[in-house]
Amino acid sequence: MADVLVRYFAAAAEAAGREEESLPSLPTVGELRGMLIERYGDAMARVLASGSFLVDGVVSRDDGRALGSRVDVLPPFAGG
């Protein structure tokens, strides 16, 4: 499998300490979620608890969704 570009925004970037990185591709959003929590700890777990993923331009909170070549990690946004 090819690597996946993971981009972090706002609180997710703060938790990761970077704005983007290339990670070994995993099959699903759920596996990526687990890897990010293991790698970045409680701060990332808090972001992901109510945040979402943008997988190749499509918003997803479904842990079973297949990953693509780019994933954006989005914190929860306020407003309406």
Stockholm file with secondary structure:
# STOCKHOLM 1.0

chainA/1-80         MADVLVRYFAAAAEAAGREEESLPSLPTVGELRGMLIERYGDAMARVLASGSFLVDGVVSRDDGRALGSRVDVLPPFAGG
#=GR chainA/1-80 SS CCCEEEEECTHHHHHHTSSEEEECCCSBHHHHHHHHHHHHHHHHHHHHHHCEEEETTEEECCTTCBCCSEEEEECCCCCC
#=GC SS_cons        CCCEEEEECTHHHHHHTSSEEEECCCSBHHHHHHHHHHHHHHHHHHHHHHCEEEETTEEECCTTCBCCSEEEEECCCCCC
//
